[in-house]
Amino acid sequence: MQERRTIRIKLVRSLIGRPEKHRQIVRGLGLRRLNQVVERVDTPAIRGMIRKIPHLVQIVE
C-alpha cells in the first residue's frame, strides 16, 4: 500500500479583520486557534487552500 504523505500547517496570524473567504479557508483546514498545528494529507486541494492564505499560515516541519 502506498504511503500517504502529510503536511503540517500552523495558523500564525489572527483572523480579525480578514475577509470571510479567508476565514472559511482557515476553518476548512481545521484550524481554530492561533499557533495551532494540524496535520493534513498533502493533496493538491490542501496545497491550493494554503496558497490562498500564505500570509496567515505556515508549513512546519
Phi and psi restraints in degrees (value plus and minus 20) as a CYANA .aco file:
   2 GLN   PHI     -97.4   -57.4
   2 GLN   PSI     118.4   158.4
   3 GLU   PHI     -93.7   -53.7
   3 GLU   PSI     113.9   153.9
   4 ARG   PHI    -111.2   -71.2
   4 ARG   PSI      99.5   139.5
   5 ARG   PHI     -97.2   -57.2
   5 ARG   PSI     121.5   161.5
   6 THR   PHI    -140.7  -100.7
   6 THR   PSI     143.0   183.0
   7 ILE   PHI    -152.4  -112.4
   7 ILE   PSI     118.7   158.7
   8 ARG   PHI    -123.8   -83.8
   8 ARG   PSI     107.4   147.4
   9 ILE   PHI    -140.3  -100.3
   9 ILE   PSI     115.4   155.4
  10 LYS   PHI    -143.2  -103.2
  10 LYS   PSI     113.9   153.9
  11 LEU   PHI    -103.3   -63.3
  11 LEU   PSI      95.7   135.7
  12 VAL   PHI    -133.2   -93.2
  12 VAL   PSI     -30.1     9.9
  13 ARG   PHI    -148.0  -108.0
  13 ARG   PSI     129.7   169.7
  14 SER   PHI     -89.7   -49.7
  14 SER   PSI     133.8   173.8
  15 LEU   PHI    -112.6   -72.6
  15 LEU   PSI     -21.3    18.7
  16 ILE   PHI     -82.0   -42.0
  16 ILE   PSI     106.4   146.4
  17 GLY   PHI      60.1   100.1
  17 GLY   PSI     -13.9    26.1
  18 ARG   PHI    -108.9   -68.9
  18 ARG   PSI     134.0   174.0
  19 PRO   PHI     -82.5   -42.5
  19 PRO   PSI     132.4   172.4
  20 GLU   PHI     -77.2   -37.2
  20 GLU   PSI     -56.1   -16.1
  21 LYS   PHI     -80.7   -40.7
  21 LYS   PSI     -61.1   -21.1
  22 HIS   PHI     -85.3   -45.3
  22 HIS   PSI     -60.8   -20.8
  23 ARG   PHI     -81.6   -41.6
  23 ARG   PSI     -60.7   -20.7
  24 GLN   PHI     -85.1   -45.1
  24 GLN   PSI     -59.3   -19.3
  25 ILE   PHI     -85.2   -45.2
  25 ILE   PSI     -64.8   -24.8
  26 VAL   PHI     -81.0   -41.0
  26 VAL   PSI     -65.1   -25.1
  27 ARG   PHI     -84.7   -44.7
  27 ARG   PSI     -56.9   -16.9
  28 GLY   PHI     -83.7   -43.7
  28 GLY   PSI     -49.5    -9.5
  29 LEU   PHI     -97.6   -57.6
  29 LEU   PSI     -32.1     7.9
  30 GLY   PHI      71.9   111.9
  30 GLY   PSI      -5.0    35.0
  31 LEU   PHI    -113.6   -73.6
  31 LEU   PSI     114.1   154.1
  32 ARG   PHI    -142.7  -102.7
  32 ARG   PSI     -59.5   -19.5
  33 ARG   PHI    -136.6   -96.6
  33 ARG   PSI     134.6   174.6
  34 LEU   PHI     -81.8   -41.8
  34 LEU   PSI     119.5   159.5
  35 ASN   PHI      48.1    88.1
  35 ASN   PSI     -10.6    29.4
  36 GLN   PHI     -94.9   -54.9
  36 GLN   PSI     120.8   160.8
  37 VAL   PHI    -136.2   -96.2
  37 VAL   PSI     110.7   150.7
  38 VAL   PHI    -143.0  -103.0
  38 VAL   PSI     133.6   173.6
  39 GLU   PHI    -133.2   -93.2
  39 GLU   PSI     104.7   144.7
  40 ARG   PHI    -147.5  -107.5
  40 ARG   PSI     134.1   174.1
  41 VAL   PHI     -85.6   -45.6
  41 VAL   PSI     115.0   155.0
  42 ASP   PHI     -99.8   -59.8
  42 ASP   PSI      71.8   111.8
  43 THR   PHI    -137.8   -97.8
  43 THR   PSI     143.1   183.1
  44 PRO   PHI     -79.4   -39.4
  44 PRO   PSI     -52.5   -12.5
  45 ALA   PHI     -85.6   -45.6
  45 ALA   PSI     -64.9   -24.9
  46 ILE   PHI     -86.2   -46.2
  46 ILE   PSI     -62.1   -22.1
  47 ARG   PHI     -80.8   -40.8
  47 ARG   PSI     -58.7   -18.7
  48 GLY   PHI     -84.2   -44.2
  48 GLY   PSI     -60.1   -20.1
  49 MET   PHI     -83.2   -43.2
  49 MET   PSI     -62.3   -22.3
  50 ILE   PHI     -84.7   -44.7
  50 ILE   PSI     -58.5   -18.5
  51 ARG   PHI     -84.7   -44.7
  51 ARG   PSI     -45.2    -5.2
  52 LYS   PHI     -96.9   -56.9
  52 LYS   PSI     -45.1    -5.1
  53 ILE   PHI    -151.9  -111.9
  53 ILE   PSI      29.1    69.1
  54 PRO   PHI     -85.7   -45.7
  54 PRO   PSI     -40.5    -0.5
  55 HIS   PHI     -98.9   -58.9
  55 HIS   PSI     -29.3    10.7
  56 LEU   PHI    -130.2   -90.2
  56 LEU   PSI     -44.9    -4.9
  57 VAL   PHI    -142.3  -102.3
  57 VAL   PSI     146.6   186.6
  58 GLN   PHI    -161.7  -121.7
  58 GLN   PSI     120.7   160.7
  59 ILE   PHI    -108.7   -68.7
  59 ILE   PSI     104.6   144.6
  60 VAL   PHI    -129.6   -89.6
  60 VAL   PSI     132.4   172.4
